[in-house]
Amino acid sequence: MRYGALLVLSVVAVAAMRDTAAAQTAPAKVLASVEGRWEQMFCDLTEVSRPAPNELMVRFRYRNAGKRPVAFPLLSNIIPLTSVLDTDKRVVYGAIKDSGGQFLSSTTLLAIGSRALALGGSQVHWAKLEAPPETTKTITVLAPACMPMEGVTIGGTPSATPLSAPKKAIASQEGEQDGVMVEVVELSRAPGAVVNAIVRYRNNGTTNFTFPHLGDQIAKMYLVDPKNRQKYTVALNTEREPIASSSLHLRETSGQAVAPGAAVNFWAKLAAPPEDVTTGSLTSYGAPPFDNLTISGSGNGSAEGTAVAGAVIGLEAALKDLGAKVSATEIRIDLSADVLFDFDKAEIKKEAEAELLKVATVLDANANAQVSIEGHTDGKGTDAYNNALSERRAAAVKTWITAHSQMAPARIATRGLGKTKPVAHDTKPDGSDDPEGRAKNRRVEIVVRKTV
């Protein structure tokens, strides 16, 4: 009898979802309504309630108002990734599992796999989440394949009108790939000392385009305040994960394919510059910087940025300042290890960041290149010790650069060569120590091999 009741319940639930998928109209009022990952797809938040002190119930609807069906990835994998963000504390609360290790969500119970959302159709999904403290009244809901739903009151009454059209871009320019238009849809201050950035990639070409590892690249978006010469990167939650599209683990390991005429949206929360900064330069993957963008909103606090030495410079100035050797096939950059690291250490010094930002500028201009980073030491110490130190230093430079540029980590190889390839003598002709020679040998060499 118990199994029969469960079967009836499942059949009824599946039938209800089928009816929902055929629905042509959105609810009259919702808690929040935002654009989805794909253009003309909308996400309507219909419920955020607290059925128990330590539990939230979140219910939302996907609507397809576009020109073609939307093919979801495996829904049973992504719906349980729904979460809520305490914006002030930057704490993320995720889905609850039952005693059997199953997520409490709609697709777990219905075992739904990949499903296309028909033109004009909709789907309703839900998930039960860990709850923030009862003193927390307002949250941001992060539903898979949706832009953030900001300022949602737990237990609130629906009062927002569902979106019926995509937001207009505030800036656009041609991307680095033929036929790709990159648009900035939003750049606005939000609670938690962050700036919300939404970027749309539109395919105006005649063939599919694919960005490799696009979800990871979006997490490297950054904003530069030219007034105070500060750089603001994607904010991190308390787990040190980027608060961005990729934080929902929707990283595109094989690339996000976008058909001709289609467009996709991605978002990131950036650390906010001071309140008196009203314009900035936004850099996102696959496009040159968007300069002089207005940062809308106010009164939500600011965060600390990374100092940019001198003016915000372009490629030619960066190459000149770095003393780079440029040929038709490669770019070679030598960095002093004494500038990058303290003695016997492999942690990047704060004062080295200005130099590394110039390297990031070079790599951003050569995003499809292959890069090698080699660490070198002077002749003091054993081979084993120097090899290990130089390898750690090369890896540290890679880690810093990939966090501050659009270069994919897979394109950067590192190795430590210790003292095997000196460029100067460690001793003078009379056999005495030569500190200047040793300093020249302590270095990190970066080679950017251009694509032909």
BAKOL-437887 format. One record per residue (C-alpha): x, y, z; residue in one letter. Coordinates in pm, 1 decimal, decimal comma. Layout:
BEGIN
<kedren <X; Y; Z>; A>
...
END
This chain:
BEGIN
<kedren <0,0; 0,0; 0,0>; M>
<kedren <284,3; 233,3; 83,7>; R>
<kedren <451,2; 178,0; -254,5>; Y>
<kedren <118,8; 217,6; -434,8>; G>
<kedren <62,5; 552,0; -267,1>; A>
<kedren <412,1; 662,3; -363,9>; L>
<kedren <348,3; 558,7; -725,3>; L>
<kedren <22,9; 754,7; -738,0>; V>
<kedren <196,4; 1056,9; -588,8>; L>
<kedren <475,7; 1037,2; -847,8>; S>
<kedren <231,6; 1003,0; -1137,7>; V>
<kedren <29,9; 1299,4; -1014,3>; V>
<kedren <346,9; 1504,5; -969,5>; A>
<kedren <472,0; 1420,8; -1318,8>; V>
<kedren <133,6; 1505,5; -1466,9>; A>
<kedren <130,6; 1834,6; -1279,7>; A>
<kedren <472,6; 1923,4; -1416,5>; M>
<kedren <363,6; 1829,6; -1768,8>; R>
<kedren <66,0; 2063,6; -1734,7>; D>
<kedren <295,9; 2333,6; -1602,5>; T>
<kedren <535,8; 2290,4; -1892,9>; A>
<kedren <249,5; 2359,9; -2131,5>; A>
<kedren <144,7; 2678,0; -1953,6>; A>
<kedren <154,8; 2987,5; -2174,3>; Q>
<kedren <124,2; 3265,3; -1917,3>; T>
<kedren <333,9; 3377,7; -1622,5>; A>
<kedren <187,8; 3424,1; -1273,1>; P>
<kedren <29,0; 3763,8; -1207,8>; A>
<kedren <279,6; 3859,9; -936,1>; K>
<kedren <607,2; 3707,4; -818,6>; V>
<kedren <871,8; 3772,9; -554,0>; L>
<kedren <1132,3; 3845,9; -822,0>; A>
<kedren <1171,6; 3807,4; -1196,7>; S>
<kedren <1506,0; 3801,6; -1377,6>; V>
<kedren <1654,7; 3697,1; -1707,9>; E>
<kedren <1785,0; 3345,7; -1750,9>; G>
<kedren <2108,7; 3216,0; -1896,7>; R>
<kedren <1957,9; 3217,3; -2245,7>; W>
<kedren <1804,6; 3527,5; -2399,1>; E>
<kedren <1422,9; 3535,0; -2384,5>; Q>
<kedren <1425,6; 3284,7; -2098,0>; M>
<kedren <1299,3; 3425,7; -1768,1>; F>
<kedren <1311,1; 3305,5; -1408,3>; C>
<kedren <1020,9; 3389,9; -1175,7>; D>
<kedren <1063,8; 3339,5; -802,0>; L>
<kedren <725,3; 3246,6; -655,9>; T>
<kedren <804,9; 3138,2; -298,9>; E>
<kedren <1072,0; 3173,3; -31,7>; V>
<kedren <932,0; 3052,9; 298,7>; S>
<kedren <1066,3; 2916,0; 626,0>; R>
<kedren <864,4; 2599,1; 706,4>; P>
<kedren <1106,6; 2524,7; 991,9>; A>
<kedren <1363,9; 2740,9; 1173,6>; P>
<kedren <1654,2; 2571,3; 994,2>; N>
<kedren <1490,2; 2520,3; 654,2>; E>
<kedren <1390,6; 2731,6; 353,7>; L>
<kedren <1147,9; 2635,1; 78,8>; M>
<kedren <1233,6; 2797,1; -255,4>; V>
<kedren <1006,7; 2765,2; -557,3>; R>
<kedren <1073,2; 2916,9; -899,3>; F>
<kedren <957,9; 2898,1; -1259,2>; R>
<kedren <1151,1; 2890,4; -1587,5>; Y>
<kedren <968,2; 3056,5; -1880,7>; R>
<kedren <1070,8; 3041,3; -2245,9>; N>
<kedren <956,7; 3345,6; -2444,3>; A>
<kedren <1221,9; 3304,4; -2712,1>; G>
<kedren <1237,2; 3189,1; -3073,0>; K>
<kedren <1358,8; 2834,5; -3009,1>; R>
<kedren <1330,8; 2559,4; -2744,9>; P>
<kedren <1577,1; 2582,8; -2456,7>; V>
<kedren <1773,7; 2263,2; -2391,9>; A>
<kedren <1851,6; 2231,8; -2021,9>; F>
<kedren <2145,9; 2027,0; -1900,3>; P>
<kedren <2071,7; 1738,8; -1664,8>; L>
<kedren <1808,1; 1899,3; -1442,1>; L>
<kedren <1841,4; 1639,4; -1168,3>; S>
<kedren <2200,6; 1758,2; -1128,4>; N>
<kedren <2153,6; 2134,1; -1142,7>; I>
<kedren <1829,1; 2203,5; -953,1>; I>
<kedren <1982,5; 2085,0; -621,3>; P>
<kedren <2250,7; 2350,4; -676,9>; L>
<kedren <1994,2; 2619,5; -598,6>; T>
<kedren <2119,6; 2829,6; -308,1>; S>
<kedren <2061,6; 3153,7; -121,2>; V>
<kedren <2321,4; 3414,3; -35,9>; L>
<kedren <2332,9; 3625,5; 277,8>; D>
<kedren <2468,8; 3927,9; 94,4>; T>
<kedren <2606,6; 4109,3; 398,3>; D>
<kedren <2795,9; 3810,8; 540,1>; K>
<kedren <2858,9; 3646,1; 199,0>; R>
<kedren <2746,7; 3310,1; 336,1>; V>
<kedren <2587,6; 3065,6; 91,1>; V>
<kedren <2319,8; 2820,0; 207,1>; Y>
<kedren <2267,9; 2515,4; -14,2>; G>
<kedren <2024,8; 2229,6; -64,6>; A>
<kedren <1933,8; 1985,9; 213,8>; I>
<kedren <1984,2; 1610,1; 179,7>; K>
<kedren <1767,2; 1343,5; 335,0>; D>
<kedren <1900,2; 1055,1; 545,3>; S>
<kedren <1969,9; 860,5; 227,0>; G>
<kedren <2190,6; 1133,2; 83,5>; G>
<kedren <1932,1; 1253,1; -171,5>; Q>
<kedren <1870,4; 1623,7; -224,8>; F>
<kedren <1526,5; 1749,0; -129,1>; L>
<kedren <1430,2; 1903,3; -461,9>; S>
<kedren <1176,8; 1858,0; -740,8>; S>
<kedren <1401,3; 1679,3; -987,0>; T>
<kedren <1539,5; 1438,0; -729,0>; T>
<kedren <1190,0; 1304,9; -659,9>; L>
<kedren <1088,3; 1296,9; -1025,8>; L>
<kedren <1421,9; 1175,0; -1165,1>; A>
<kedren <1408,5; 1422,2; -1453,3>; I>
<kedren <1698,1; 1415,9; -1695,4>; G>
<kedren <1774,4; 1653,2; -1979,2>; S>
<kedren <1458,3; 1834,5; -2087,2>; R>
<kedren <1383,3; 2093,7; -2353,2>; A>
<kedren <1173,0; 2391,5; -2251,6>; L>
<kedren <934,6; 2447,5; -2542,4>; A>
<kedren <867,2; 2787,3; -2693,9>; L>
<kedren <602,1; 2954,5; -2478,7>; G>
<kedren <630,2; 2683,4; -2214,7>; G>
<kedren <734,2; 2691,7; -1850,6>; S>
<kedren <854,8; 2460,5; -1575,5>; Q>
<kedren <820,2; 2491,0; -1199,1>; V>
<kedren <1095,2; 2360,7; -970,6>; H>
<kedren <1163,1; 2370,8; -599,2>; W>
<kedren <1438,6; 2296,9; -351,7>; A>
<kedren <1464,0; 2287,0; 26,1>; K>
<kedren <1769,3; 2471,1; 153,3>; L>
<kedren <1959,9; 2525,3; 472,4>; E>
<kedren <1828,6; 2843,0; 632,7>; A>
<kedren <2023,2; 3146,9; 750,0>; P>
<kedren <1964,6; 3269,1; 1107,6>; P>
<kedren <1611,9; 3390,2; 1176,0>; E>
<kedren <1751,0; 3740,6; 1218,0>; T>
<kedren <1830,4; 3735,8; 844,3>; T>
<kedren <1524,2; 3866,9; 663,7>; K>
<kedren <1653,8; 3954,9; 316,4>; T>
<kedren <1856,4; 3729,4; 86,0>; I>
<kedren <1969,4; 3681,1; -273,3>; T>
<kedren <1837,4; 3367,3; -443,4>; V>
<kedren <2079,1; 3194,9; -683,3>; L>
<kedren <1888,5; 2955,8; -907,7>; A>
<kedren <2073,5; 2759,3; -1177,9>; P>
<kedren <2076,5; 2926,2; -1521,0>; A>
<kedren <1924,9; 3246,6; -1377,0>; C>
<kedren <2059,3; 3590,0; -1299,0>; M>
<kedren <2069,6; 3668,9; -922,7>; P>
<kedren <1736,0; 3746,6; -757,5>; M>
<kedren <1827,4; 4031,3; -523,3>; E>
<kedren <1664,2; 4169,5; -210,2>; G>
<kedren <1416,6; 3885,2; -156,3>; V>
<kedren <1231,0; 3890,6; 175,2>; T>
<kedren <1189,9; 3550,2; 339,1>; I>
<kedren <816,2; 3490,5; 371,1>; G>
<kedren <743,3; 3794,2; 154,8>; G>
<kedren <429,3; 3850,4; -50,9>; T>
<kedren <465,5; 3841,7; -431,8>; P>
<kedren <442,1; 4196,8; -564,9>; S>
<kedren <676,6; 4208,4; -866,0>; A>
<kedren <558,7; 4188,7; -1225,9>; T>
<kedren <719,9; 3909,8; -1431,4>; P>
<kedren <961,3; 4027,1; -1699,8>; L>
<kedren <835,6; 4014,4; -2055,8>; S>
<kedren <1143,8; 4135,6; -2245,4>; A>
<kedren <1522,5; 4122,4; -2197,9>; P>
<kedren <1700,7; 4424,7; -2057,5>; K>
<kedren <1860,9; 4656,2; -2309,6>; K>
<kedren <2239,0; 4667,1; -2314,6>; A>
<kedren <2408,0; 4974,6; -2166,8>; I>
<kedren <2718,8; 4916,9; -2381,3>; A>
<kedren <2824,5; 4681,2; -2659,1>; S>
<kedren <3121,5; 4612,5; -2883,0>; Q>
<kedren <3257,3; 4344,4; -3112,2>; E>
<kedren <3416,7; 4050,3; -2937,5>; G>
<kedren <3742,3; 3879,7; -3022,2>; E>
<kedren <3566,5; 3606,0; -3220,4>; Q>
<kedren <3413,3; 3684,5; -3559,3>; D>
<kedren <3043,0; 3756,0; -3541,9>; G>
<kedren <3032,4; 3780,9; -3162,2>; V>
<kedren <2888,0; 4091,6; -2999,5>; M>
<kedren <2957,4; 4139,9; -2628,3>; V>
<kedren <2706,8; 4351,8; -2434,7>; E>
<kedren <2707,0; 4487,9; -2081,1>; V>
<kedren <2352,0; 4455,5; -1950,7>; V>
<kedren <2401,0; 4576,2; -1594,0>; E>
<kedren <2665,1; 4742,4; -1377,5>; L>
<kedren <2503,7; 4843,4; -1049,2>; S>
<kedren <2582,0; 4857,5; -679,1>; R>
<kedren <2411,8; 4597,3; -461,1>; A>
<kedren <2401,6; 4513,2; -88,3>; P>
<kedren <2715,1; 4358,3; 56,4>; G>
<kedren <2965,9; 4609,3; -86,9>; A>
<kedren <2946,9; 4458,7; -435,6>; V>
<kedren <2874,0; 4567,4; -790,9>; V>
<kedren <2649,7; 4341,4; -997,9>; N>
<kedren <2776,2; 4287,9; -1352,0>; A>
<kedren <2575,8; 4106,6; -1620,3>; I>
<kedren <2735,3; 4044,6; -1959,9>; V>
<kedren <2560,9; 3905,5; -2268,1>; R>
<kedren <2735,3; 3723,6; -2554,1>; Y>
<kedren <2538,9; 3748,5; -2879,7>; R>
<kedren <2612,4; 3542,9; -3190,5>; N>
<kedren <2554,6; 3757,2; -3499,8>; N>
<kedren <2747,0; 3514,3; -3717,6>; G>
<kedren <2641,4; 3220,5; -3931,3>; T>
<kedren <2799,6; 2935,6; -3733,1>; T>
<kedren <2806,6; 2827,3; -3369,3>; N>
<kedren <3066,9; 2990,9; -3151,8>; F>
<kedren <3219,4; 2837,6; -2841,8>; T>
<kedren <3417,6; 2992,3; -2558,3>; F>
<kedren <3635,2; 2732,6; -2382,1>; P>
<kedren <3568,0; 2702,4; -2009,8>; H>
<kedren <3343,9; 3009,7; -2023,0>; L>
<kedren <3205,3; 2960,6; -1672,3>; G>
<kedren <3557,2; 2974,7; -1529,5>; D>
<kedren <3645,4; 3278,5; -1738,0>; Q>
<kedren <3344,9; 3476,5; -1615,0>; I>
<kedren <3479,1; 3443,4; -1261,2>; A>
<kedren <3781,2; 3646,7; -1377,1>; K>
<kedren <3577,7; 3953,8; -1472,1>; M>
<kedren <3709,8; 4273,5; -1313,8>; Y>
<kedren <3638,5; 4643,9; -1279,2>; L>
<kedren <3904,3; 4916,0; -1283,2>; V>
<kedren <3852,9; 5251,3; -1113,5>; D>
<kedren <4077,5; 5481,2; -1321,7>; P>
<kedren <4030,3; 5767,6; -1074,7>; K>
<kedren <4198,1; 5588,8; -782,4>; N>
<kedren <4389,7; 5337,1; -997,0>; R>
<kedren <4236,3; 5037,0; -826,2>; Q>
<kedren <4124,9; 4701,7; -966,0>; K>
<kedren <3819,5; 4519,3; -825,2>; Y>
<kedren <3784,6; 4148,0; -891,4>; T>
<kedren <3499,0; 3901,8; -834,5>; V>
<kedren <3390,8; 3886,9; -469,8>; A>
<kedren <3436,4; 3560,3; -280,7>; L>
<kedren <3196,8; 3388,2; -43,4>; N>
<kedren <3303,3; 3248,2; 293,8>; T>
<kedren <3417,0; 2927,0; 120,6>; E>
<kedren <3655,3; 3135,9; -94,7>; R>
<kedren <3452,2; 3060,8; -408,4>; E>
<kedren <3373,1; 3332,9; -664,5>; P>
<kedren <3022,0; 3476,7; -639,3>; I>
<kedren <2948,6; 3441,2; -1009,1>; A>
<kedren <2772,1; 3221,1; -1262,5>; S>
<kedren <3042,1; 2958,8; -1214,9>; S>
<kedren <2980,4; 2946,2; -838,9>; S>
<kedren <2676,1; 2729,0; -917,7>; L>
<kedren <2922,6; 2475,1; -1061,9>; H>
<kedren <2788,7; 2522,8; -1414,8>; L>
<kedren <3141,2; 2538,8; -1552,7>; R>
<kedren <3143,6; 2456,5; -1920,5>; E>
<kedren <3416,9; 2194,3; -1942,8>; T>
<kedren <3369,2; 2148,0; -2316,7>; S>
<kedren <3262,0; 2502,0; -2397,9>; G>
<kedren <2929,9; 2683,4; -2417,6>; Q>
<kedren <2802,4; 2662,7; -2776,9>; A>
<kedren <2583,3; 2952,0; -2889,5>; V>
<kedren <2383,2; 2912,8; -3211,4>; A>
<kedren <2357,8; 3187,6; -3476,1>; P>
<kedren <2107,0; 3449,7; -3365,5>; G>
<kedren <2117,9; 3332,7; -3002,2>; A>
<kedren <2261,6; 3500,6; -2693,1>; A>
<kedren <2365,3; 3392,6; -2343,1>; V>
<kedren <2387,9; 3590,8; -2018,7>; N>
<kedren <2646,2; 3556,2; -1742,3>; F>
<kedren <2684,7; 3740,9; -1413,6>; W>
<kedren <2938,7; 3817,4; -1142,8>; A>
<kedren <2943,1; 4015,4; -819,0>; K>
<kedren <3249,8; 4238,5; -808,3>; L>
<kedren <3401,6; 4405,6; -505,9>; A>
<kedren <3266,4; 4761,7; -502,9>; A>
<kedren <3483,8; 5073,3; -537,3>; P>
<kedren <3426,6; 5373,4; -305,0>; P>
<kedren <3086,6; 5541,1; -321,5>; E>
<kedren <3226,9; 5850,0; -495,8>; D>
<kedren <3341,2; 5636,9; -790,6>; V>
<kedren <3058,6; 5653,0; -1043,4>; T>
<kedren <3231,9; 5522,3; -1356,4>; T>
<kedren <3468,4; 5236,6; -1428,8>; G>
<kedren <3625,8; 5014,4; -1691,8>; S>
<kedren <3481,6; 4660,8; -1706,2>; L>
<kedren <3681,1; 4374,2; -1857,2>; T>
<kedren <3512,9; 4044,1; -1938,5>; S>
<kedren <3632,1; 3741,7; -2130,7>; Y>
<kedren <3648,2; 3766,6; -2507,8>; G>
<kedren <3626,0; 4145,8; -2540,3>; A>
<kedren <3836,8; 4458,7; -2493,3>; P>
<kedren <3762,1; 4666,8; -2181,2>; P>
<kedren <3436,1; 4861,9; -2167,0>; F>
<kedren <3559,8; 5206,9; -2064,0>; D>
<kedren <3370,3; 5488,4; -1889,9>; N>
<kedren <3070,6; 5278,6; -1786,1>; L>
<kedren <2833,8; 5434,6; -1533,8>; T>
<kedren <2804,0; 5240,5; -1206,8>; I>
<kedren <2442,5; 5287,0; -1101,1>; S>
<kedren <2305,3; 5273,3; -747,4>; G>
<kedren <2453,1; 5392,2; -418,2>; S>
<kedren <2462,9; 5337,3; -44,5>; G>
<kedren <2576,9; 4973,7; -32,4>; N>
<kedren <2935,3; 5014,0; 88,1>; G>
<kedren <3270,4; 4953,0; -77,6>; S>
<kedren <3559,1; 4707,6; -64,7>; A>
<kedren <3936,2; 4719,2; -96,9>; E>
<kedren <4078,4; 4696,7; -446,4>; G>
<kedren <4419,1; 4603,2; -583,3>; T>
<kedren <4650,4; 4893,8; -654,9>; A>
<kedren <4731,8; 4959,7; -1018,6>; V>
<kedren <5069,1; 5130,0; -1054,7>; A>
<kedren <5053,2; 5435,6; -1278,0>; G>
<kedren <4769,0; 5479,1; -1521,4>; A>
<kedren <4561,6; 5188,5; -1644,3>; V>
<kedren <4782,2; 5095,1; -1937,5>; I>
<kedren <4732,9; 4918,5; -2266,6>; G>
<kedren <4927,7; 4640,3; -2433,4>; L>
<kedren <5206,6; 4846,3; -2589,9>; E>
<kedren <5279,4; 5032,0; -2266,7>; A>
<kedren <5277,5; 4705,8; -2070,1>; A>
<kedren <5526,8; 4545,2; -2309,0>; L>
<kedren <5753,6; 4849,1; -2286,9>; K>
<kedren <5742,0; 4869,6; -1906,6>; D>
<kedren <5817,7; 4497,6; -1875,9>; L>
<kedren <6111,6; 4518,2; -2116,1>; G>
<kedren <5955,3; 4234,8; -2314,1>; A>
<kedren <6132,9; 4086,9; -2615,0>; K>
<kedren <5877,0; 4058,0; -2894,0>; V>
<kedren <5914,9; 3857,7; -3215,0>; S>
<kedren <5671,7; 3734,3; -3478,3>; A>
<kedren <5619,2; 3408,2; -3290,6>; T>
<kedren <5664,9; 3481,4; -2921,4>; E>
<kedren <5690,9; 3730,9; -2636,1>; I>
<kedren <5958,0; 3680,1; -2367,8>; R>
<kedren <5930,6; 3848,1; -2028,0>; I>
<kedren <6189,7; 3823,3; -1748,6>; D>
<kedren <6080,6; 3911,7; -1395,2>; L>
<kedren <6319,3; 3950,4; -1103,2>; S>
<kedren <6246,4; 3696,8; -830,3>; A>
<kedren <6360,2; 3957,2; -577,5>; D>
<kedren <6071,8; 4180,2; -691,6>; V>
<kedren <5818,4; 3896,8; -678,5>; L>
<kedren <5918,9; 3711,8; -360,7>; F>
<kedren <6081,7; 3753,5; -23,5>; D>
<kedren <6403,1; 3560,7; 41,2>; F>
<kedren <6350,1; 3184,0; 33,2>; D>
<kedren <5971,7; 3228,1; -12,5>; K>
<kedren <5721,0; 3146,4; -286,9>; A>
<kedren <5436,2; 3381,9; -193,5>; E>
<kedren <5375,1; 3679,6; -424,2>; I>
<kedren <5459,9; 4008,9; -252,2>; K>
<kedren <5196,4; 4282,2; -246,5>; K>
<kedren <5431,6; 4527,6; -414,5>; E>
<kedren <5481,2; 4282,5; -703,6>; A>
<kedren <5117,1; 4297,7; -810,8>; E>
<kedren <5159,1; 4610,5; -1023,5>; A>
<kedren <5422,9; 4432,0; -1233,4>; E>
<kedren <5211,5; 4118,1; -1263,4>; L>
<kedren <4909,5; 4322,2; -1372,4>; L>
<kedren <5114,9; 4429,6; -1673,7>; K>
<kedren <5182,8; 4063,6; -1748,5>; V>
<kedren <4808,1; 3999,2; -1720,2>; A>
<kedren <4749,7; 4275,5; -1976,6>; T>
<kedren <4985,3; 4099,5; -2219,3>; V>
<kedren <4814,1; 3763,5; -2166,6>; L>
<kedren <4466,1; 3911,8; -2207,5>; D>
<kedren <4575,2; 4035,2; -2549,7>; A>
<kedren <4696,2; 3683,9; -2638,5>; N>
<kedren <4423,5; 3470,6; -2480,6>; A>
<kedren <4468,4; 3186,3; -2733,0>; N>
<kedren <4845,5; 3160,7; -2690,3>; A>
<kedren <5040,2; 2888,4; -2510,4>; Q>
<kedren <5238,7; 3018,2; -2213,2>; V>
<kedren <5531,7; 2872,7; -2021,0>; S>
<kedren <5648,3; 3001,4; -1682,4>; I>
<kedren <5993,0; 2893,6; -1563,0>; E>
<kedren <6140,6; 2956,5; -1220,7>; G>
<kedren <6518,0; 3000,0; -1174,1>; H>
<kedren <6744,1; 3038,0; -869,7>; T>
<kedren <7102,8; 3136,6; -808,3>; D>
<kedren <7374,3; 2881,3; -734,8>; G>
<kedren <7345,2; 2868,9; -356,9>; K>
<kedren <7185,5; 2560,5; -204,0>; G>
<kedren <7139,3; 2203,3; -321,7>; T>
<kedren <6994,1; 2105,7; -656,4>; D>
<kedren <6690,7; 1943,5; -494,2>; A>
<kedren <6613,5; 2248,0; -281,1>; Y>
<kedren <6654,2; 2497,5; -565,9>; N>
<kedren <6447,5; 2288,3; -806,4>; N>
<kedren <6160,5; 2269,2; -557,7>; A>
<kedren <6175,7; 2641,4; -473,1>; L>
<kedren <6181,6; 2746,4; -838,1>; S>
<kedren <5886,1; 2518,0; -917,6>; E>
<kedren <5680,6; 2664,4; -630,9>; R>
<kedren <5760,1; 3015,1; -749,6>; R>
<kedren <5658,2; 2939,0; -1108,7>; A>
<kedren <5332,7; 2786,8; -981,1>; A>
<kedren <5266,2; 3092,7; -762,1>; A>
<kedren <5302,5; 3324,9; -1061,4>; V>
<kedren <5061,9; 3107,6; -1262,5>; K>
<kedren <4806,4; 3108,8; -980,6>; T>
<kedren <4820,3; 3487,1; -948,2>; W>
<kedren <4802,7; 3550,3; -1323,0>; I>
<kedren <4510,6; 3314,6; -1386,8>; T>
<kedren <4319,4; 3485,4; -1105,9>; A>
<kedren <4377,2; 3830,3; -1258,4>; H>
<kedren <4355,3; 3768,0; -1632,8>; S>
<kedren <4133,3; 3594,8; -1886,0>; Q>
<kedren <4398,3; 3332,9; -1967,3>; M>
<kedren <4274,6; 2974,7; -1920,4>; A>
<kedren <4490,6; 2780,7; -1670,0>; P>
<kedren <4519,6; 2491,5; -1916,2>; A>
<kedren <4716,5; 2718,3; -2150,6>; R>
<kedren <4990,3; 2783,4; -1893,8>; I>
<kedren <5266,3; 2529,9; -1819,7>; A>
<kedren <5511,3; 2572,0; -1531,7>; T>
<kedren <5842,7; 2417,8; -1436,5>; R>
<kedren <6127,0; 2487,3; -1199,2>; G>
<kedren <6481,1; 2474,4; -1336,2>; L>
<kedren <6664,2; 2569,7; -1018,8>; G>
<kedren <7021,9; 2677,9; -1089,1>; K>
<kedren <7063,8; 2483,2; -1414,5>; T>
<kedren <7027,2; 2779,2; -1653,4>; K>
<kedren <7212,5; 3082,7; -1515,2>; P>
<kedren <7229,1; 3402,8; -1719,2>; V>
<kedren <7517,7; 3548,4; -1517,1>; A>
<kedren <7811,1; 3430,9; -1304,6>; H>
<kedren <7754,0; 3389,5; -931,3>; D>
<kedren <8118,7; 3476,9; -865,6>; T>
<kedren <8362,9; 3737,5; -989,6>; K>
<kedren <8681,0; 3646,2; -1184,5>; P>
<kedren <8878,4; 3648,2; -858,1>; D>
<kedren <8642,5; 3387,3; -708,9>; G>
<kedren <8462,9; 3623,5; -471,5>; S>
<kedren <8085,3; 3635,9; -448,2>; D>
<kedren <7900,8; 3846,8; -708,1>; D>
<kedren <7566,0; 3961,4; -556,9>; P>
<kedren <7459,4; 4131,0; -880,8>; E>
<kedren <7517,6; 3814,4; -1081,0>; G>
<kedren <7322,2; 3607,1; -832,1>; R>
<kedren <7033,1; 3856,3; -845,6>; A>
<kedren <7016,6; 3824,1; -1225,3>; K>
<kedren <6992,0; 3446,1; -1195,2>; N>
<kedren <6703,0; 3466,3; -947,0>; R>
<kedren <6423,0; 3520,3; -1195,3>; R>
<kedren <6096,9; 3399,6; -1347,2>; V>
<kedren <6083,9; 3373,6; -1725,4>; E>
<kedren <5749,7; 3391,2; -1907,1>; I>
<kedren <5725,1; 3293,4; -2273,3>; V>
<kedren <5404,6; 3364,3; -2466,6>; V>
<kedren <5393,2; 3161,3; -2788,5>; R>
<kedren <5160,7; 3337,1; -3028,3>; K>
<kedren <4903,6; 3154,6; -3237,2>; T>
<kedren <4961,7; 3177,0; -3610,1>; V>
END
